[in-house]
Amino acid sequence: MTLTRGLIINGQEVPASSGRTTPDTDPWTGTPYAYVAAGTPQDVTRAVDASEAAFADWAALAPTRRRAIFLRAADLLESRTAEAVTLMAGEVGGAAPWAGFNAALAAGILRDAAAAVTQPTGQILATDTPGAYSMQVRVPVGVVAAIAPWNAPLILGIRAVAMPLAMGNAVVLKPSEDAPVACGLFLADILHEAGLPDGVLDVVTNDPADAPDIVATLIGDPRVRMVNFTGSTAVGRRIGVLAAENLKPAVLELGGKNALLVLADADVDYAVNAAAFGSFMNSGQICMSADRVIVHRDIAEEFHGKFAQKIDALPYGDPSDPANAVGPVISAHAARRVATLIQDATAKGARLLAGTGRVEGEAGALLAPVVLAGVTEDMDIHHGEIFGPATVVHVVDGADEAVALANDTPYGLTAGVITEDVAAGIAVARRLRTGIVRVNDQTVADEPQAPFGGVKDSGYGRFGGQAGMDAFTDTRWIAVQAHGHAHYPF
C-alpha cells in the first residue's frame, strides 16, 4: 500500500493548506512509494509559529528530562531498524547494509546529543571590575531552519535536528523532496514517541517545484535565527546568500571531490578494499565518496588489476535484495547524468577498467560500478563531483605529486591516505586542504562526537562534538556586580 503523509505542525499531522500532495518516487520501480503533503509558504509560517511558541518552554526544560528524550529516541530508532531498511530501499534505493548503517549512526547521533545536553555551557572570565563576576555562557539561538538531503536520510535528517534541539532550540525541518519520509517524517514520529513536546520540531514537506519559495520563506522569517543545510555546493551557495541577506549564521555541509591517496608502501589488497568501499558505498552517493584514487606508480599495475577485478564482481541491482552491495541512484535523471560523464571521458580517451557506463534497471536508474583510468583535465568527470557509482584512478610518481593533485580542486571535504608508514601518512594528511583526513582508511566515515565539515567549496561550520554545540548556540557575556555598587565617574 502506498503511504500518504501530511505535514507535522505543533505535534499534529495535518494536510497542506492547499490540499495538494506530491509523489515520492521509488527509484528502483519508478512508481510512487508515497504521497506527501505539498507544503506552501503559508504552511512554513504555521510551522515557525509553532516552533516559536514552543521554544521558551523547551529551552527551560530540565536538562536531564531533555536528555531522557534523546536516549529514548535512540532506542526506538534502533528497534525500528528493519522498518528503516525497508523505507530506505523503497524511497531512495538504499541497499540494506547502507540503510542499517544509517539507522545505527543516527541512533549514535541522538546519544551524542543526549550527552551534549549536560555539558558545561559557559566559563568564568577574568575581570578588572572590583566585586564583579564576568561570565561567558552559551544560550540557544531560538528557531533553527534545518534543510536535509536524501542520500543518507536517517543520518543527515537526524544530524540536522539533534544538536540544535539538544542545545534548547526549536527546529523547522524541510526534508529533501526525494526522501521526505525517511529524512523527516519518520524521524519526527520517533522523537515525538520518545516524548518531544509538540511544536519543538515541525516538518514541512513540499513539491520540488515549490522548493525555492519554501526555503526563501523559511530563511526570511525574522523568527528563524539560524540555518543549517547539507546538500550540493550549487544549492548551498543560494542558501548561504539567503542567510547572509537576512543576517543569519549558517552551517553549510556541501559537496566534495574527495581523493584517496595510495602511497608506494601501501598494502595493495587493503587499498583495493578501502577504495571499493569509499567509492561505491551507497552507489557513490555520499558527499565523502572517493571520486579519485591516486596511486603511486610503483604499485599501480597491481592495484589496477585487483581493483578492476573486485569492482566487476560487486553485486548490484534491486536494493531490497540484501546480497546487492550497490543499488540504483536516486533517479533516472541522475543515472543519465553519471552516464554522460563516463561517455564524455571515454570519448576523449579515458579507459574503462570496470563497468560499462550504460544505464540499466527497471526504471533506468541503475549503473554497474565503473572505474576509469587515463582521465585528463579536458574531461568533465575530472572536475565535478560524480555523486554516482564511478571513480577515477590516477597514477603519480610520489607523495608530492599526489598531494598536489588531491588539492587541485575547489572542494575540500575529506581525504584518505593509505600507507604502512603512519608518520608519513600523518605528514601527508597535514598537507591536504580538507576538513577531514583519515590515515590508513578510506574517505567515508562519520562519528557523532567528531567535528564534521569541510573547507573551500565544501562549506563552512561544523556538525558534531563541541564544534556542533558552539554552532547552534549564541555566546552571551553576563557581568554581575555581586559585591557593592559599581563606581561611575559622573
C-alpha positions as CSV (number, residue, x, y, z in Angstrom):
1,M,0.0,0.0,0.0
2,T,1.3,3.5,-0.9
3,L,2.0,5.7,2.1
4,T,0.2,9.0,2.5
5,R,1.7,11.5,4.9
6,G,0.9,15.1,6.0
7,L,3.0,17.9,7.4
8,I,3.9,17.8,11.1
9,I,3.0,21.1,12.8
10,N,2.6,21.5,16.5
11,G,2.8,17.8,17.0
12,Q,-0.1,17.0,14.7
13,E,-0.1,15.5,11.2
14,V,-2.0,17.9,9.0
15,P,-2.6,18.4,5.3
16,A,-1.0,21.2,3.3
17,S,-3.0,24.4,3.3
18,S,-3.5,24.0,-0.4
19,G,-4.8,20.4,0.0
20,R,-2.2,19.3,-2.6
21,T,0.1,16.2,-2.3
22,T,3.2,15.3,-4.2
23,P,4.6,11.9,-5.2
24,D,7.7,10.4,-3.6
25,T,9.1,8.1,-6.2
26,D,10.8,4.7,-5.7
27,P,14.0,4.9,-7.9
28,W,14.1,1.1,-8.5
29,T,10.5,0.8,-9.8
30,G,9.9,4.4,-11.0
31,T,6.5,4.3,-9.2
32,P,5.3,6.4,-6.2
33,Y,6.4,4.9,-2.9
34,A,4.4,7.6,-1.0
35,Y,2.4,10.7,-1.4
36,V,3.3,13.6,1.0
37,A,1.7,17.0,1.6
38,A,2.9,19.7,-0.8
39,G,3.5,22.4,1.8
40,T,3.1,26.1,0.9
41,P,4.8,29.3,2.2
42,Q,1.7,29.7,4.5
43,D,2.5,26.3,6.0
44,V,6.1,27.3,6.6
45,T,4.7,30.3,8.6
46,R,2.4,28.0,10.5
47,A,5.4,25.8,11.4
48,V,7.5,28.7,12.5
49,D,4.5,29.9,14.6
50,A,4.5,26.5,16.4
51,S,8.3,26.4,16.9
52,E,8.4,29.9,18.2
53,A,5.6,29.2,20.7
54,A,7.3,26.0,21.9
55,F,10.8,27.4,22.1
56,A,10.9,29.0,25.6
57,D,9.4,26.1,27.5
58,W,11.7,23.6,25.7
59,A,14.8,25.7,26.4
60,A,13.8,25.9,30.1
61,L,13.1,22.2,30.4
62,A,15.4,20.4,32.9
63,P,18.4,19.1,31.1
64,T,18.0,15.6,32.4
65,R,14.5,15.5,31.0
66,R,15.7,16.6,27.6
67,R,18.5,14.0,27.8
68,A,16.0,11.2,28.5
69,I,14.0,12.1,25.4
70,F,17.1,11.7,23.2
71,L,18.1,8.4,24.8
72,R,14.6,7.0,24.4
73,A,14.6,8.1,20.7
74,A,17.9,6.4,20.1
75,D,16.5,3.1,21.5
76,L,13.3,3.5,19.4
77,L,15.2,4.1,16.2
78,E,17.4,1.1,16.8
79,S,14.3,-1.0,17.5
80,R,12.8,0.1,14.1
81,T,15.9,-0.7,12.0
82,A,14.1,-3.3,9.9
83,E,11.4,-0.7,9.1
84,A,14.1,1.8,8.3
85,V,15.8,-0.6,5.9
86,T,12.6,-1.2,4.0
87,L,11.8,2.5,3.9
88,M,15.2,3.4,2.5
89,A,15.1,0.7,-0.1
90,G,11.7,2.0,-1.3
91,E,12.3,5.7,-1.0
92,V,15.9,6.2,-2.1
93,G,17.1,2.8,-3.4
94,G,19.4,2.3,-0.5
95,A,20.9,-1.1,-0.2
96,A,20.4,-3.0,3.1
97,P,23.9,-2.6,4.5
98,W,23.8,1.2,3.9
99,A,20.3,1.5,5.4
100,G,21.3,-0.4,8.5
101,F,24.4,1.8,8.9
102,N,22.1,4.8,8.6
103,A,20.0,3.6,11.5
104,A,22.9,2.8,13.7
105,L,24.7,6.1,13.2
106,A,21.5,8.1,13.5
107,A,21.0,6.4,16.9
108,G,24.5,7.3,17.8
109,I,23.9,10.9,16.9
110,L,20.9,11.0,19.2
111,R,23.0,9.6,22.1
112,D,25.8,12.1,21.5
113,A,23.1,14.9,21.5
114,A,21.9,13.4,24.8
115,A,25.4,13.7,26.3
116,A,25.7,17.3,25.0
117,V,22.7,18.4,26.9
118,T,24.5,18.2,30.3
119,Q,27.9,19.5,29.1
120,P,29.2,22.8,30.6
121,T,27.6,25.8,29.0
122,G,30.0,28.6,30.0
123,Q,33.0,29.8,31.9
124,I,34.1,32.4,34.3
125,L,36.2,35.2,32.8
126,A,38.8,37.4,34.4
127,T,37.7,40.9,35.1
128,D,39.3,44.1,36.4
129,T,36.0,45.3,37.9
130,P,36.0,45.1,41.7
131,G,33.3,42.9,43.2
132,A,32.1,41.7,39.8
133,Y,31.8,38.3,38.2
134,S,32.2,38.1,34.4
135,M,30.8,35.0,32.6
136,Q,30.7,33.7,29.1
137,V,27.7,31.5,28.5
138,R,26.2,29.6,25.6
139,V,22.5,30.1,25.0
140,P,20.0,28.7,22.5
141,V,19.6,30.8,19.4
142,G,15.8,30.3,19.1
143,V,14.2,28.7,16.0
144,V,16.6,26.9,13.6
145,A,15.8,26.2,10.0
146,A,17.1,22.7,9.0
147,I,17.3,21.6,5.4
148,A,18.4,18.0,4.9
149,P,19.2,15.8,1.9
150,W,18.1,12.4,0.6
151,N,21.3,10.5,0.2
152,A,21.8,9.4,3.9
153,P,18.3,10.3,5.0
154,L,18.4,8.9,8.6
155,I,21.9,10.2,9.4
156,L,21.6,13.6,7.8
157,G,17.9,14.1,8.9
158,I,18.8,13.4,12.5
159,R,22.1,15.4,12.3
160,A,20.1,18.4,11.0
161,V,17.9,18.5,14.1
162,A,19.6,16.6,17.0
163,M,22.2,19.1,18.2
164,P,20.0,22.1,17.6
165,L,17.3,20.5,19.7
166,A,19.8,19.3,22.4
167,M,21.0,22.9,22.8
168,G,17.5,24.1,23.6
169,N,16.4,25.4,20.2
170,A,13.2,24.6,18.3
171,V,13.6,23.4,14.7
172,V,11.6,23.6,11.5
173,L,12.8,20.8,9.2
174,K,12.5,20.8,5.4
175,P,13.5,17.3,4.3
176,S,14.5,16.5,0.8
177,E,11.8,16.1,-1.7
178,D,13.4,12.8,-2.6
179,A,13.2,11.4,0.9
180,P,10.5,13.3,2.8
181,V,9.6,10.3,4.9
182,A,13.0,8.8,5.9
183,C,14.6,12.2,6.2
184,G,11.9,13.9,8.1
185,L,8.5,12.4,9.0
186,F,9.8,9.0,10.2
187,L,12.4,10.7,12.4
188,A,9.8,13.2,13.8
189,D,7.5,10.3,14.6
190,I,10.3,8.7,16.7
191,L,11.2,11.8,18.5
192,H,7.6,12.6,19.4
193,E,7.0,9.0,20.5
194,A,10.1,9.5,22.8
195,G,8.4,12.5,24.4
196,L,9.5,15.5,22.4
197,P,6.9,18.2,23.2
198,D,4.6,19.5,20.5
199,G,5.9,22.3,18.4
200,V,9.6,21.8,19.2
201,L,10.2,20.0,15.9
202,D,7.9,20.9,12.9
203,V,8.3,19.3,9.5
204,V,7.3,20.8,6.2
205,T,7.4,18.6,3.1
206,N,6.9,20.1,-0.4
207,D,6.6,19.6,-4.1
208,P,10.0,20.1,-5.8
209,A,8.7,23.0,-7.9
210,D,7.9,24.9,-4.7
211,A,11.3,24.4,-3.0
212,P,12.7,27.9,-3.8
213,D,9.6,29.7,-2.3
214,I,9.5,27.3,0.7
215,V,13.2,27.9,1.5
216,A,13.0,31.6,1.0
217,T,10.0,31.9,3.3
218,L,11.7,29.8,6.0
219,I,15.0,31.6,6.0
220,G,13.3,35.0,5.5
221,D,11.1,34.7,8.6
222,P,12.6,37.0,11.2
223,R,11.9,34.5,14.0
224,V,14.2,32.0,12.4
225,R,17.6,32.8,13.8
226,M,20.0,30.4,12.0
227,V,20.2,27.9,9.2
228,N,21.8,24.5,8.7
229,F,21.9,22.9,5.3
230,T,23.5,19.8,3.9
231,G,23.5,19.3,0.1
232,S,25.1,20.3,-3.1
233,T,27.5,23.2,-3.4
234,A,25.3,24.8,-6.0
235,V,22.3,24.9,-3.8
236,G,24.4,25.7,-0.7
237,R,25.6,28.9,-2.4
238,R,22.0,30.0,-2.7
239,I,21.2,29.1,0.9
240,G,24.3,31.0,2.1
241,V,23.2,34.1,0.1
242,L,19.7,34.0,1.6
243,A,21.1,33.6,5.1
244,A,23.6,36.4,4.6
245,E,20.9,38.7,3.2
246,N,18.9,38.1,6.4
247,L,21.9,38.4,8.7
248,K,21.6,34.8,9.9
249,P,24.5,32.4,10.6
250,A,24.6,29.2,8.6
251,V,26.3,25.8,8.9
252,L,26.7,24.5,5.3
253,E,28.0,21.0,4.6
254,L,28.3,20.7,0.8
255,G,29.9,18.6,-1.9
256,G,33.3,17.0,-2.3
257,K,35.8,15.9,-4.9
258,N,37.5,13.5,-2.4
259,A,40.8,11.8,-3.0
260,L,42.1,8.5,-1.6
261,L,45.9,8.6,-1.8
262,V,47.6,5.2,-2.0
263,L,51.3,5.6,-1.3
264,A,54.1,3.4,-2.6
265,D,54.4,1.3,0.6
266,A,50.6,0.6,0.8
267,D,49.3,-2.9,1.3
268,V,47.6,-3.2,-2.2
269,D,44.9,-5.7,-1.1
270,Y,43.9,-3.4,1.8
271,A,44.0,-0.4,-0.5
272,V,41.7,-2.1,-3.0
273,N,39.2,-2.9,-0.4
274,A,39.3,0.6,1.0
275,A,38.9,2.2,-2.4
276,A,36.0,-0.1,-3.2
277,F,34.1,0.8,-0.1
278,G,35.0,4.5,-0.2
279,S,33.9,4.8,-3.9
280,F,30.8,2.6,-4.1
281,M,29.0,2.6,-0.7
282,N,25.5,3.9,-1.4
283,S,26.3,3.8,-5.1
284,G,28.8,6.6,-4.6
285,Q,26.1,9.0,-3.5
286,I,27.8,10.3,-0.4
287,C,29.4,13.7,0.0
288,M,32.6,11.8,1.2
289,S,32.7,9.3,-1.6
290,A,36.2,8.8,-3.2
291,D,35.9,10.3,-6.6
292,R,39.6,9.9,-7.2
293,V,42.0,7.2,-6.2
294,I,45.6,8.5,-6.5
295,V,48.1,5.6,-6.7
296,H,51.9,5.5,-6.7
297,R,53.3,4.3,-10.0
298,D,55.3,1.5,-8.3
299,I,52.1,-0.4,-7.4
300,A,49.7,1.0,-10.0
301,E,49.7,-2.0,-12.3
302,E,48.9,-4.4,-9.4
303,F,46.3,-2.0,-8.0
304,H,44.6,-1.6,-11.3
305,G,44.2,-5.3,-11.9
306,K,42.9,-6.2,-8.4
307,F,40.7,-3.1,-8.2
308,A,39.1,-3.8,-11.5
309,Q,38.5,-7.4,-10.7
310,K,36.9,-6.5,-7.3
311,I,34.6,-3.9,-8.8
312,D,33.5,-6.1,-11.7
313,A,32.5,-8.7,-9.1
314,L,30.4,-6.3,-6.9
315,P,26.8,-7.5,-6.9
316,Y,24.4,-4.7,-7.9
317,G,20.7,-4.3,-8.6
318,D,17.5,-4.5,-6.5
319,P,18.2,-2.6,-3.2
320,S,15.7,-4.9,-1.4
321,D,18.0,-7.9,-2.1
322,P,20.5,-7.9,0.8
323,A,23.0,-9.6,-1.4
324,N,23.4,-6.5,-3.5
325,A,26.2,-4.0,-2.4
326,V,25.2,-1.4,-5.0
327,G,21.6,-0.3,-5.7
328,P,20.2,2.3,-8.1
329,V,21.0,6.0,-8.0
330,I,18.2,8.3,-6.9
331,S,16.6,8.8,-10.3
332,A,16.8,8.1,-14.0
333,H,17.9,11.7,-14.5
334,A,20.8,11.2,-12.0
335,A,21.8,7.9,-13.8
336,R,21.9,9.7,-17.2
337,R,24.0,12.5,-15.7
338,V,26.6,10.0,-14.5
339,A,26.5,8.0,-17.7
340,T,27.1,11.2,-19.7
341,L,30.2,12.0,-17.6
342,I,31.5,8.5,-18.3
343,Q,30.7,8.8,-22.0
344,D,32.4,12.2,-22.3
345,A,35.6,10.7,-20.6
346,T,35.8,7.6,-22.8
347,A,35.1,9.6,-25.9
348,K,38.2,11.7,-25.0
349,G,40.4,8.8,-24.4
350,A,39.8,7.5,-20.8
351,R,39.8,3.7,-20.3
352,L,37.1,1.7,-18.6
353,L,38.8,-0.6,-16.1
354,A,35.5,-1.9,-14.7
355,G,31.8,-1.4,-15.6
356,T,30.1,-0.3,-18.8
357,G,28.7,3.1,-18.2
358,R,25.4,2.0,-19.5
359,V,22.1,2.8,-17.7
360,E,20.2,-0.3,-16.7
361,G,17.3,-1.3,-14.4
362,E,13.5,-1.3,-14.5
363,A,13.3,2.5,-14.0
364,G,16.5,3.4,-15.8
365,A,18.4,4.4,-12.6
366,L,21.0,1.6,-12.3
367,L,24.6,1.5,-13.4
368,A,27.2,-1.2,-12.9
369,P,30.0,0.3,-10.8
370,V,32.6,2.0,-13.1
371,V,36.3,2.5,-12.7
372,L,38.1,4.8,-15.2
373,A,41.8,5.4,-15.9
374,G,43.6,7.9,-18.1
375,V,41.3,10.8,-17.1
376,T,42.7,14.2,-18.1
377,E,41.7,17.8,-17.4
378,D,39.7,18.2,-20.6
379,M,37.2,15.6,-19.3
380,D,34.1,16.8,-17.3
381,I,34.5,14.0,-14.8
382,H,37.9,15.3,-13.8
383,H,36.4,18.5,-12.2
384,G,32.9,18.0,-10.9
385,E,31.5,15.8,-8.1
386,I,30.5,12.4,-9.6
387,F,27.9,11.5,-7.0
388,G,27.3,8.1,-8.5
389,P,28.8,4.6,-8.9
390,A,32.0,5.7,-10.6
391,T,35.5,6.6,-9.6
392,V,38.8,7.6,-11.4
393,V,42.3,6.1,-10.8
394,H,45.2,8.5,-11.3
395,V,48.9,7.4,-11.3
396,V,51.6,9.6,-9.7
397,D,55.3,9.4,-9.1
398,G,55.4,10.4,-5.5
399,A,53.7,11.9,-2.4
400,D,54.3,15.5,-3.5
401,E,52.5,14.9,-6.8
402,A,49.7,13.0,-5.0
403,V,49.2,15.9,-2.6
404,A,49.2,18.5,-5.4
405,L,46.6,16.5,-7.4
406,A,44.4,15.9,-4.4
407,N,44.5,19.7,-3.6
408,D,43.8,20.7,-7.2
409,T,40.1,21.1,-6.7
410,P,37.8,23.9,-5.4
411,Y,36.3,21.3,-2.9
412,G,37.8,20.4,0.5
413,L,35.7,18.0,2.4
414,T,37.6,14.8,3.1
415,A,40.5,12.6,2.1
416,G,42.2,9.3,2.9
417,V,45.8,8.2,2.9
418,I,46.8,4.5,2.7
419,T,50.3,3.7,3.8
420,E,52.1,1.3,6.1
421,D,54.2,4.3,7.5
422,V,51.9,6.1,9.9
423,A,54.3,9.0,10.3
424,A,54.4,9.5,6.6
425,G,50.7,9.3,6.4
426,I,50.3,12.0,9.1
427,A,52.8,14.2,7.2
428,V,50.7,13.9,4.0
429,A,47.5,14.4,5.9
430,R,48.7,17.7,7.3
431,R,49.3,19.0,3.7
432,L,45.8,18.1,2.4
433,R,43.4,21.1,2.3
434,T,40.3,19.3,3.6
435,G,38.1,19.5,6.7
436,I,38.7,15.7,7.3
437,V,41.6,13.4,6.6
438,R,41.7,9.7,7.5
439,V,45.1,7.9,7.6
440,N,45.1,4.2,6.8
441,D,41.4,4.4,5.9
442,Q,39.2,5.5,3.1
443,T,37.3,8.7,2.8
444,V,33.8,7.8,4.1
445,A,33.4,7.8,7.8
446,D,31.5,9.7,10.5
447,E,31.4,9.7,14.3
448,P,28.8,11.7,16.2
449,Q,31.3,13.3,18.6
450,A,33.7,14.4,15.8
451,P,33.6,17.9,14.1
452,F,32.2,17.2,10.7
453,G,32.5,19.7,7.8
454,G,34.7,21.0,5.0
455,V,36.6,23.9,3.7
456,K,36.6,25.9,0.4
457,D,33.6,25.0,-1.8
458,S,32.7,22.1,0.6
459,G,31.1,24.7,3.0
460,Y,31.7,26.1,6.5
461,G,30.7,25.4,10.1
462,R,30.8,22.1,11.8
463,F,28.3,19.5,13.0
464,G,29.2,17.2,15.9
465,G,31.1,17.4,19.2
466,Q,32.0,20.7,20.8
467,A,32.1,22.5,17.5
468,G,28.4,21.4,16.9
469,M,27.4,22.6,20.3
470,D,29.0,26.0,19.6
471,A,27.5,26.2,16.2
472,F,23.9,26.0,17.5
473,T,24.2,28.4,20.4
474,D,25.0,32.1,20.8
475,T,27.7,33.4,23.1
476,R,26.4,35.8,25.7
477,W,28.6,37.8,28.1
478,I,27.0,38.2,31.5
479,A,28.6,40.6,34.0
480,V,27.3,40.6,37.6
481,Q,28.1,43.3,40.2
482,A,27.9,40.9,43.0
483,H,29.6,42.8,45.9
484,G,29.0,46.5,46.5
485,H,28.0,49.1,43.9
486,A,29.8,50.0,40.7
487,H,31.6,53.3,40.6
488,Y,30.5,55.9,38.0
489,P,32.6,59.0,37.2
490,F,29.6,61.3,36.9
